[in-house]
Structures are given as C-alpha cells and as structure tokens.
Amino acid sequence: MCLLITQSKTSPILSDAWLSDFYSSNGDGVGVMFSHHGELVIKKMIPNTAQEFIDFYRENIAGRDCAFHLRMRTHGDIDLLNCHPYEVLNKAHHGLDIWLMHNGILSTGNKADISKSDTWHYINDYLKPMLAGNPDFAFHPSFKALIEDHIGVSNKFVIMDNEGRQTVINQSSGVYWGGLWLSNTYAWSASKSAKSHPVNAKKAKKQVAEIPAPKYAFNYGYADYTYKAPTWAGNDYFQSERDHYQDVEVNLDDLTYICGKHTITVDQGMKFVEEFGIDCFLDLVDYAISGELDLDHFQRVLGDFKLARESFPALKTVV
C-alpha cells in the first residue's frame, strides 16, 4: 500500500531498524525528491535488500528537506517508471519542474494501460491538463481543496517544484512521528507515540530512538469479502487503540478502492469506534462495500450518532 514521508533537514536520522521496518512492507521501489539550487533532484531505485534501501537513505535522504516514497505495488509493473515520484510538468515546456508522490488507491484506476500505475494515469488524465497552462496553481489553496475532494481522504499526494515549494494533499489524514510526516500507520510498525500534529525536536529524537514493535497483520484481499451478520452485542476491546486506528484506516482505504471517494476521515471513524466499538464500524463498512448500505447514508451515520441509533437500533454505546 506504500509509505509516503516528508521531512526537514533537521529531522532526526532514522536507525537501521526503522529503515528495515519501512522496507519490509514496501519493497517494490524507493524514490526521493528535493530542490537544490533551483533544480528539482529526483532519484529512484528498486532495492533488492533492506541494506540497499538503507544505503540509499543514508546517501540521498538523511539530512535533507525532501519527500521520499517506498512503494508496495498495487497497480502497474515493478520498475523504475512506476517508482515515485512522477513527473507532472517540466521546466522546458511549462516553466517549472513539478513532480508528485502518491499513497493510496485511486478509484480512477489504470484500465487504459495496466502496465502503468493508477498514479501515472491520474497525472496524465487530470493534473497535467489542469496545470499545464498555470503551473503555480499547484500551490494554491483552491487546488489543494479541489484535489482533496476529488481523490478522497484515504489518498495522499506530495507535490514539489524545482523552487522547493511543496503541497501535501490530505495532510491531516497522516501522522507525525520522529520529525517526519507519514502518510499512514498500516505500512510500517507505527509507534503508539505517533501524533496527529508535529512534536518538538526533543520529542522527535526520543521517538526515533524507539525500537519497532511487530505490526498488526492485515489481509489485503480486496476481491474476497465475506459479509457477516452484525456482532454488535459483543464488541472486542482487547485490541490496542493503535490496532483500532489501523483497522479504521485500512477499511476506509478499501471503501475508497471499491466504492469511490467519500468524506469519512480516520479521526471520524475512530470517534465512531469509541462510541460504538470496532465491530460496529467494520460491519457498517462491509454493508457499504456490499451495497446494502447507501454510501451517502453511511457517511451521515458515521458523523451523526443520533442518526446511527435511529438507523440501527441494535447499536449500543460502549460503556
């Protein structure tokens, strides 16, 4: 499912343990982009081992203002063309070099050419025509709002130009940890110390000194859904809050992939889980995916607990 990260040159250097953890779930390619003296530097590789990724990080990423991306293939071949970042515009034709990295699964897909990723198609079908006549629009708040609405909250973009300007699409759906912004919590052994907001330098250094804990296992078999009867009478609260967060995040990604864009954020899903339990949330996602529950009504129910109780009388508030 990939991992997209932004950092500053003052971000703490990551340990081999954390880099190996990142690579273990995202081994299908790595790329970095950063501005240097008015030029946008792009470097990519497909590491065969964790050590090759670690060496790439030490040489090209550590100590830079940059964005970097580790790929787990969902669409397209495993090759350098499908490694992030992707070119959106180039200076020779448009006056600016603009490139993009993506985490998520876009409902627009890649059916026109399955050898290329959904990101490649989205750039060529939407972003390039939109920005070719006005490249600066990529860094305007209106562009950010427009694209966030179009791709849905479970997709994240980082867009950068040769002048060093950067736009992060759906930044609020990511987390902050170790002086980094990370696009999700399911593609690495997400620390319980990860926050929804940046932390100070002292806290960031303490976070990267942690040892990665085994991450929660997920089955990403998008085509194999087994719809179960509601289990609202017996919610399981023995999972940690982190595991619930990961459950919510991954299921919302599944919902986006199968049903298209929606407005539910991970934080909103977590509030529903706190009120009614994780099993209730998972059941409602299943109903939305299967078509038994209208997507618009699903979104209203997740944001209105009174409506949720009226629509589903079996719902019980967690005590």
C-alpha positions as CSV (number, residue, x, y, z in Angstrom):
1,M,0.0,0.0,0.0
2,C,3.1,2.2,0.1
3,L,4.5,4.8,2.5
4,L,4.9,8.5,1.7
5,I,7.1,10.6,4.0
6,T,8.1,14.3,4.2
7,Q,10.9,15.6,6.4
8,S,13.1,18.7,7.0
9,K,16.9,18.8,7.1
10,T,16.7,18.9,10.9
11,S,14.6,15.7,11.2
12,P,16.4,13.1,13.3
13,I,18.3,10.4,11.3
14,L,16.5,7.1,11.3
15,S,18.1,3.9,12.6
16,D,18.7,0.8,10.5
17,A,15.9,-0.9,12.5
18,W,13.3,1.6,11.4
19,L,14.5,1.7,7.8
20,S,14.4,-2.1,7.7
21,D,10.9,-1.9,9.1
22,F,9.8,0.5,6.4
23,Y,11.3,-1.6,3.7
24,S,9.8,-4.9,4.9
25,S,6.3,-3.8,3.9
26,N,7.3,-1.6,0.9
27,G,10.0,-3.2,-1.1
28,D,8.9,-2.5,-4.6
29,G,10.8,0.7,-5.2
30,V,12.0,3.8,-3.4
31,G,12.3,7.4,-4.6
32,V,13.2,10.9,-3.2
33,M,12.7,14.4,-4.5
34,F,14.3,17.7,-3.2
35,S,15.2,21.1,-4.5
36,H,18.8,22.1,-4.9
37,H,19.9,25.5,-6.3
38,G,16.7,25.9,-8.3
39,E,16.7,22.3,-9.7
40,L,14.4,19.5,-8.7
41,V,16.5,16.5,-7.9
42,I,14.9,13.1,-8.5
43,K,16.5,9.8,-7.5
44,K,14.9,6.3,-7.7
45,M,15.9,2.7,-7.2
46,I,14.4,-0.7,-6.7
47,P,16.3,-2.1,-3.7
48,N,16.8,-5.9,-3.6
49,T,17.5,-5.9,0.1
50,A,16.9,-3.7,3.2
51,Q,20.6,-2.8,3.2
52,E,20.3,-1.4,-0.3
53,F,17.5,0.8,0.9
54,I,19.4,1.8,4.0
55,D,22.4,2.8,1.8
56,F,20.1,4.8,-0.5
57,Y,18.6,6.6,2.5
58,R,22.0,7.5,4.0
59,E,23.3,8.9,0.7
60,N,20.2,10.6,-0.7
61,I,17.6,11.3,2.1
62,A,19.2,11.8,5.5
63,G,19.6,15.4,6.4
64,R,17.6,16.9,3.5
65,D,14.4,18.9,3.1
66,C,12.7,16.3,1.0
67,A,9.9,13.9,0.4
68,F,10.5,10.2,-0.1
69,H,8.3,7.2,-1.0
70,L,8.5,3.5,-0.6
71,R,6.3,1.5,-2.9
72,M,4.2,-1.6,-2.4
73,R,2.8,-2.5,-5.8
74,T,-1.0,-2.3,-6.3
75,H,-1.2,-1.2,-9.9
76,G,1.4,-1.4,-12.7
77,D,4.7,-3.2,-13.1
78,I,7.5,-3.2,-10.7
79,D,10.0,-1.0,-12.5
80,L,11.6,2.5,-12.2
81,L,8.8,4.0,-14.4
82,N,6.3,3.1,-11.7
83,C,8.5,4.2,-8.8
84,H,7.5,7.5,-7.3
85,P,7.9,10.4,-7.8
86,Y,6.2,11.0,-11.2
87,E,6.7,14.0,-13.5
88,V,3.7,16.2,-13.7
89,L,5.2,19.2,-15.6
90,N,8.7,20.0,-16.9
91,K,10.6,23.3,-17.0
92,A,11.3,23.1,-20.7
93,H,7.7,23.1,-21.7
94,H,5.9,24.7,-18.7
95,G,8.4,26.9,-16.9
96,L,8.6,24.7,-13.8
97,D,9.5,21.2,-12.9
98,I,6.7,19.7,-10.9
99,W,6.7,16.1,-9.7
100,L,4.3,14.1,-7.5
101,M,4.3,11.2,-5.0
102,H,1.2,9.3,-4.0
103,N,0.0,6.9,-1.3
104,G,-3.4,5.2,-1.6
105,I,-5.5,3.6,-4.3
106,L,-7.3,5.9,-6.7
107,S,-10.8,5.0,-7.8
108,T,-9.9,6.3,-11.3
109,G,-7.7,3.2,-11.8
110,N,-5.4,2.2,-14.6
111,K,-7.5,0.2,-17.0
112,A,-6.3,2.2,-20.1
113,D,-2.8,0.7,-19.6
114,I,-2.4,-1.8,-16.8
115,S,1.4,-1.7,-17.2
116,K,1.3,1.8,-15.6
117,S,0.0,2.7,-12.2
118,D,-3.1,4.5,-11.2
119,T,-1.0,7.5,-10.2
120,W,0.5,7.8,-13.7
121,H,-3.0,7.7,-15.2
122,Y,-4.3,10.3,-12.7
123,I,-1.5,12.7,-13.6
124,N,-1.9,12.4,-17.3
125,D,-5.7,12.4,-17.3
126,Y,-6.3,15.1,-14.7
127,L,-3.3,17.0,-13.2
128,K,-1.3,17.7,-16.4
129,P,-4.2,19.1,-18.3
130,M,-5.3,21.2,-15.3
131,L,-1.8,22.6,-14.5
132,A,-0.1,22.9,-17.9
133,G,-1.4,26.5,-18.5
134,N,-0.9,27.6,-14.9
135,P,1.7,25.6,-13.0
136,D,1.6,27.9,-10.0
137,F,-2.0,26.7,-9.3
138,A,-0.5,23.5,-7.9
139,F,0.5,25.6,-4.8
140,H,-2.8,27.5,-4.4
141,P,-5.2,26.6,-1.5
142,S,-8.0,26.2,-4.1
143,F,-6.1,23.5,-5.9
144,K,-5.4,21.6,-2.7
145,A,-9.1,21.7,-1.7
146,L,-10.2,20.6,-5.2
147,I,-7.9,17.6,-5.4
148,E,-8.7,16.6,-1.8
149,D,-12.4,16.5,-2.7
150,H,-11.7,14.5,-5.9
151,I,-9.4,11.8,-4.6
152,G,-10.9,11.2,-1.1
153,V,-9.3,11.3,2.3
154,S,-7.5,7.9,2.1
155,N,-5.3,9.1,-0.8
156,K,-2.4,11.4,-0.2
157,F,-0.2,13.4,-2.6
158,V,3.0,15.3,-2.1
159,I,3.7,17.7,-4.9
160,M,7.0,19.6,-5.2
161,D,8.6,22.0,-7.7
162,N,12.2,23.0,-8.5
163,E,11.8,26.1,-6.4
164,G,11.3,24.0,-3.3
165,R,7.5,24.7,-2.9
166,Q,5.5,21.8,-1.6
167,T,1.8,20.9,-1.4
168,V,0.6,18.0,0.7
169,I,-2.8,16.7,-0.2
170,N,-4.8,15.3,2.7
171,Q,-2.0,16.0,5.2
172,S,-4.5,15.8,8.1
173,S,-5.1,12.1,7.3
174,G,-1.4,11.3,8.0
175,V,0.6,11.2,11.3
176,Y,3.6,12.9,12.7
177,W,6.4,10.9,14.3
178,G,10.2,11.4,14.6
179,G,10.2,14.7,13.0
180,L,8.5,13.2,9.9
181,W,5.1,13.4,8.4
182,L,4.0,9.8,7.4
183,S,1.0,9.1,5.1
184,N,-0.4,6.2,7.1
185,T,0.1,3.8,10.1
186,Y,-0.5,0.5,8.3
187,A,2.6,0.3,6.1
188,W,5.1,0.4,9.0
189,S,5.2,-0.7,12.6
190,A,3.5,2.5,13.6
191,S,4.6,3.7,17.1
192,K,1.9,4.5,19.7
193,S,3.8,7.8,20.1
194,A,2.7,9.0,16.6
195,K,0.6,12.1,16.8
196,S,-1.9,14.0,14.6
197,H,0.3,17.1,15.0
198,P,4.0,17.8,14.9
199,V,6.1,17.4,18.1
200,N,9.2,19.3,19.2
201,A,12.7,18.3,18.4
202,K,13.4,16.7,21.8
203,K,10.3,14.5,21.5
204,A,11.1,13.6,17.9
205,K,14.6,12.4,18.9
206,K,13.0,10.3,21.6
207,Q,10.6,8.8,19.2
208,V,13.2,7.6,16.6
209,A,15.1,6.0,19.5
210,E,12.2,3.6,20.0
211,I,12.5,0.0,18.8
212,P,9.9,-1.1,16.1
213,A,7.3,-3.3,17.5
214,P,5.7,-6.1,15.4
215,K,2.9,-4.6,13.4
216,Y,-0.6,-5.7,13.1
217,A,-1.3,-8.2,10.3
218,F,-3.9,-7.4,7.6
219,N,-5.3,-9.3,4.7
220,Y,-5.5,-7.1,1.7
221,G,-7.6,-9.4,-0.5
222,Y,-9.8,-6.7,-2.0
223,A,-11.8,-9.2,-4.0
224,D,-12.6,-11.6,-1.1
225,Y,-15.1,-10.1,1.2
226,T,-17.2,-12.3,3.5
227,Y,-20.1,-10.3,4.8
228,K,-21.0,-11.3,8.2
229,A,-24.1,-10.8,10.4
230,P,-23.8,-7.9,13.0
231,T,-21.8,-8.8,16.1
232,W,-22.8,-5.6,17.9
233,A,-23.6,-7.4,21.2
234,G,-20.1,-8.5,21.7
235,N,-17.5,-5.9,20.7
236,D,-13.9,-6.9,21.2
237,Y,-12.0,-4.2,23.2
238,F,-8.8,-6.2,23.7
239,Q,-7.1,-4.7,20.7
240,S,-5.0,-1.6,21.4
241,E,-6.1,1.8,20.2
242,R,-3.3,1.7,17.6
243,D,-4.8,-1.5,16.2
244,H,-8.2,0.1,16.0
245,Y,-6.7,3.1,14.2
246,Q,-5.1,0.7,11.7
247,D,-8.3,-1.2,11.2
248,V,-10.2,2.0,10.5
249,E,-7.6,3.4,8.2
250,V,-7.3,0.2,6.1
251,N,-11.0,-0.3,5.9
252,L,-11.6,3.2,4.7
253,D,-8.9,2.6,2.0
254,D,-10.8,-0.5,1.0
255,L,-14.0,1.5,0.8
256,T,-12.4,4.1,-1.4
257,Y,-10.9,1.5,-3.7
258,I,-14.2,-0.3,-4.2
259,C,-16.9,2.4,-3.8
260,G,-15.1,5.6,-4.8
261,K,-14.5,8.8,-2.9
262,H,-16.1,9.5,0.5
263,T,-15.7,12.1,3.2
264,I,-15.0,9.9,6.2
265,T,-11.7,10.6,7.9
266,V,-9.8,8.2,10.1
267,D,-10.4,10.5,13.1
268,Q,-14.1,10.5,12.4
269,G,-14.0,6.7,12.1
270,M,-12.2,6.5,15.4
271,K,-14.8,8.6,17.1
272,F,-17.5,6.2,15.9
273,V,-15.4,3.3,17.3
274,E,-15.0,5.0,20.6
275,E,-18.8,5.4,20.8
276,F,-20.0,2.0,19.4
277,G,-16.9,-0.3,19.1
278,I,-14.7,-1.6,16.3
279,D,-17.1,-4.4,15.3
280,C,-19.9,-2.0,14.6
281,F,-17.7,0.1,12.4
282,L,-16.4,-2.9,10.4
283,D,-20.0,-4.2,9.9
284,L,-21.1,-0.8,8.5
285,V,-18.1,-0.7,6.2
286,D,-19.0,-4.2,5.0
287,Y,-22.6,-3.1,4.3
288,A,-21.4,0.0,2.4
289,I,-19.0,-2.1,0.3
290,S,-21.6,-4.7,-0.5
291,G,-24.2,-2.1,-1.5
292,E,-26.6,-3.0,1.4
293,L,-26.0,0.5,2.8
294,D,-26.0,3.6,0.6
295,L,-22.6,5.3,0.7
296,D,-24.2,8.7,1.4
297,H,-26.2,7.3,4.3
298,F,-23.1,5.5,5.6
299,Q,-21.3,8.9,5.7
300,R,-24.1,10.6,7.5
301,V,-24.4,7.7,10.0
302,L,-20.7,7.9,10.8
303,G,-20.9,11.6,11.6
304,D,-24.3,11.6,13.4
305,F,-24.6,9.2,16.4
306,K,-28.2,10.1,16.9
307,L,-29.0,9.1,13.3
308,A,-26.8,6.0,13.7
309,R,-29.0,4.8,16.6
310,E,-32.2,5.6,14.7
311,S,-31.0,3.8,11.7
312,F,-29.6,0.8,13.6
313,P,-31.4,0.3,16.9
314,A,-29.1,-2.6,17.8
315,L,-26.2,-0.2,18.2
316,K,-25.1,0.1,21.9
317,T,-22.9,2.8,23.3
318,V,-19.6,1.4,24.6
319,V,-19.5,1.5,28.4
